[in-house]
Amino acid sequence: MVGASQLALTGRFQTAEYDTDAELLAACRRREMGAFEQLYRAHAARLKSIAYHTAGNRQDAEDAVQETFLKVYRGIHGFHGQSSIGTWLCRICINVCYDLLRKRQIEAERAEPAPLPRNQLALRVQLEDALRRIHPRHRMVFLLFSVEGMRHAEIAAILEIPEGTSKAWLFEAKRELQRLLTETKR
């Protein structure tokens, strides 16, 4: 028999694995911590990547993912299954990142802007700068498609746009990036 002290030492309780999204969702609604752990394990890496590419740094990305799962915990009863759990989580994460970016923009408007020395930027820094400068909608589609490897149907569901719009925004993102990157070489 395993004692409470042994459970405390391991730091984990035995958790059931849920085979379907429906079972996982039902367990989350019952506030079973094992279900939330499984949800986190299944989706955290993708959400961190989306948040990192949206927010621009690791600390903000981790904060955004933590805030995403807090919102999920608080609002799990509001999810009615019109989309997959993964799509719902991505939508929440993107909204959290947008809130973070709005807050950052307000703070930046209060501070004095610092010019970037573009002559000395490495290619990666140039690309990140160009990504920050393109339209936010185009950037999000580009990141979800090119970095996360999502299909246009998934992107359309997450961003709540038609699939054709996702394709058009990806085209525009690539065109904007090409223009910005060729400008910096001159």
Secondary structure, 3 states (H helix, E strand, C coil): CCCHHHHHHHCCCCCCCCCCHHHHHHHHHCCCHHHHHHHHHHHHHHHHHHHHHHHCCHHHHHHHHHHHHHHHHHHHHHCCCCCCHHHHHHHHHHHHHHHHHHHHHHHHHHCCCCCCCHHHCCHHHHHHHHHHHCCHHHHHHHHHHHHCCCCHHHHHHHHCCCHHHHHHHHHHHHHHHHHHHHHHHC
